[in-house]
Amino acid sequence: MPYVNIKITREGASADQKRELIAGVTGLLQRVLGKNPATTVVTIDEVDFENWGIGGLPVLDYRAAQAAKEPPR
């Protein structure tokens, strides 16, 4: 029984987007590993921004630093 835990920042993923993630991961496990969709469990955890860090920075600070590095389009 596969168990997949998806963690995303709390930014307003819609119910439809979550439904698509669950279906997509379940289908991928079935296609690649031959896993039974009926016994595949997928959970989605939404994490508050202040509880998520990347590269030693809170995620919002990291994103701001990355945006400052991007050349104008």
LINFENZI-V186291 format. One record per pair of residues at least 6 apart in sequence whose C-alpha atoms are under 7 Angstrom apart, sorted by the first residue. I is the first residue (numbers start at 1). J is the second residue. If there is no record, write none. Layout:
BEGIN
i->I j->J
i->I j->J
END
This chain:
BEGIN
i->1 j->39
i->1 j->40
i->2 j->40
i->2 j->41
i->3 j->40
i->3 j->41
i->3 j->42
i->4 j->41
i->4 j->42
i->4 j->43
i->5 j->42
i->5 j->43
i->5 j->44
i->6 j->43
i->6 j->44
i->6 j->45
i->7 j->44
i->7 j->45
i->7 j->46
i->7 j->47
i->8 j->45
i->8 j->46
i->8 j->47
i->9 j->46
i->9 j->47
i->9 j->48
i->9 j->49
i->10 j->46
i->10 j->47
i->10 j->48
i->10 j->49
i->22 j->42
i->26 j->37
i->26 j->40
i->29 j->35
i->30 j->36
i->30 j->37
i->49 j->59
i->49 j->60
i->50 j->58
i->52 j->58
i->52 j->59
i->53 j->59
i->54 j->62
END
